[in-house]
Amino acid sequence: MASRSYGARFLCRRSAAVKMMFRSVSAAAQHQPKADFLKGEPHRKHPGLTNLKTVRLPEELQAAARSIIHSGFTTCSRAFPDTWPAASSSPTCLTFLSVGAQVPQLAERTRRLTNLLWSRKRAVEDLTLRQKAVSLEKDLWEKAMQNTGDVDEQLLEDRIRKKVLSELRRTTHRWTPLKYDEELGVVYMAARLAGGYAAVRRALNEIKKREPSFAPQSLLDFGSGLGTVAWASHSCWGDSLKELVCVDSSVPMNVLAERLLKGDDERAEPHIKQVYFRQFLPVSPKVQFDLVVAAFTLSELPNVDEREEAVRTLWRKTNSYLVLVENGTKEGHQMLMEARDTLLKKPEKVLHDPRPASVFAPCPHEMTCPKLTREPITPCNFQQRYQPVPLPGRHECQTEKFSYLILSRAEPAEAGPEGPDWGRLIAPVLRRSRHVHCHLCCADGQLQHAVVTARKHSR
């Protein structure tokens, strides 16, 4: 009897909730705008949605990665040519080694490398270092002068100089370039192949979703590493790509990328045709590519001048879209904002292509990033779930947090999506009872906290 009474109360509450839901839907229908941009499509096909479901590596790429992890390799010391097509036989021979016993420790090395790459900071600029040294020296002199009595100035000067150097060594980040040999390349593949692919695939999906007619024929990948950009772009545009140029200064990484393309079989045909590996960028500014990508590459350049020069060079070689991807940290986001300011606010004296740069994504405006003007400063980043490369103890889906920037040669009106001028969601939507909280970056360059309900805003 008690259970029947509880069930009756539950049904009453449920029917009341259903009635209230229908009331809110009918009220939303009354406030529905006349221009229905959904055009009868389900709400899950909202044109403003660009996120992807859980990203998985292509079967051929995952199989090749697993095979390499369980076999390992070393390269002979023959001369590495400036370029060769992946479809041809590489002059760098491969000697296979059995490293099955090393797989258990690979998980720990993968974890350490992931933490290192995530916490990696930009090198401190010389000017910043000098300013910090002058400030420290001034403070130490002021403290020393407060002490009365005769002081040997030369001895005091030497002592202060040593203290300044000691403090700078203790507090300054020591940036060193990462040099990938064969062994570290395999560790990097286990750590970053799936996450890097997911971030690039999500960024490229922005172009594919908003510009469905865009079908690039040529691609330049600067800092190509494992070739994830080639795989991600091929999954988006397939055989429309006729030329894919991968540029990376590391010989072992180029060899590893080619091996992944061939499915870990030196004699096999590459899964993606017309892929060419180079150690240096094409020199001529007249050589342009429909799509230019640099993923997790700016962070490997030693100073702001080299990053600025690299961004300018990549923009000269861009015919349609330039895509930059970095870690979703403060450092990664600020490097992208540096690149954005370089191309929008510092025009070149000699223009090889007169079409100006415009921001395609993710910013809905071309003003200063509002997240950099508020304290505490938080990065503008996005999340993408992915299935990692299977390793011992790592089978569950993971989340890649990344920042990205897409610049276009088209005018903003041409590059923007059709329909209403939506803002950009910059944080996960907080779902509450009968309403949701949305944090937006808007077209006026301001951040907005919007509370959305069905009654006020329609479904």
Number of C-alpha atoms within 10 A of each C-alpha: 6 7 8 9 10 11 12 12 12 12 12 12 12 12 12 12 12 12 12 12 14 12 13 19 16 15 16 18 15 12 15 16 11 6 9 10 13 13 8 7 11 8 10 9 10 12 16 18 12 16 15 16 9 13 21 17 22 13 9 14 22 19 15 17 26 18 15 24 21 15 17 19 18 16 16 11 8 9 9 17 13 14 15 16 17 22 19 13 13 18 12 16 14 16 10 12 12 12 13 11 10 13 16 12 10 18 17 12 17 20 13 14 17 17 12 11 16 15 12 19 17 20 18 15 12 10 9 9 13 11 11 15 16 12 12 18 17 14 11 18 13 10 9 13 10 8 9 7 7 6 11 8 9 9 9 14 14 11 12 19 15 12 15 20 13 11 13 15 11 10 8 12 13 12 14 12 10 9 11 17 14 18 12 17 21 24 22 20 23 26 24 21 22 25 27 26 26 30 30 26 22 24 26 23 20 20 20 17 16 18 15 10 9 14 16 20 15 18 24 27 26 26 25 27 28 28 26 26 29 25 20 23 23 17 15 17 15 14 15 13 22 14 17 25 25 27 24 22 19 18 22 25 25 25 24 25 23 25 23 26 28 21 22 22 15 16 12 13 15 21 17 18 17 17 23 20 26 22 19 14 20 15 9 9 14 11 11 20 24 18 24 27 26 22 23 22 19 25 22 17 16 16 16 18 11 12 21 20 13 19 22 18 15 22 24 20 26 25 20 19 26 26 24 25 24 26 26 21 20 17 18 25 23 19 23 22 16 14 22 23 16 17 19 15 11 10 13 10 6 7 10 11 15 8 13 14 22 21 24 28 19 21 21 20 20 17 13 14 18 14 17 16 10 9 7 8 11 14 20 24 20 22 18 19 20 23 18 23 24 14 16 11 8 12 11 9 14 16 17 21 19 26 26 26 20 24 25 23 21 18 14 17 10 12 18 16 16 13 12 10 12 13 21 19 17 18 15 11 12 11 11 9 6 11 13 14 16 19 18 19 25 18 16 11 17 15 18 13 10 11 14 16 16 19 19 14 14 17 14
